[in-house]
């Protein structure tokens, strides 16, 4: 398969503000215990299988939705403490190998996410960008078609992160 070209309009973009310093927000991505508390769809019970928080490291986790189990993984690319976190994300098998998403929509196997952290007056904003990796035109179109759903999903996930951060103060 030849990868199609990703245009700027095909990317997922969103920002979310937290009432916490960026060190606290960034560090919530760095431990399995923290990620277990807030990462993932709010309707699932998520549990870390492994976390190696370094460039080239993997976060492998299990998502349980009423007995329906899926696995996923991050492959960390760039970690610049308190400023930038970049990783690819994919559904995965039990050994953390990327697999196609378990949905009826044709989607890319992997999505690249860039999270930039900025702080103003003690409040941190995550600026998230997501884009398909090595995707066909059909996979890009599928990704774009679920953009609104992904926005809603990240809003729920980041609301859970905000609640987690409030408990850390």
Secondary structure as UniProt FT lines:
FT   HELIX           8..10
FT   STRAND          12..18
FT   HELIX           22..27
FT   TURN            28..29
FT   HELIX           32..38
FT   TURN            42..43
FT   STRAND          45..51
FT   TURN            55..56
FT   STRAND          58..65
FT   TURN            66..67
FT   STRAND          68..80
FT   TURN            81..83
FT   STRAND          84..92
FT   TURN            94..95
FT   STRAND          98..99
FT   STRAND          110..120
FT   TURN            121..122
FT   STRAND          123..133
FT   HELIX           137..145
FT   HELIX           147..168
//
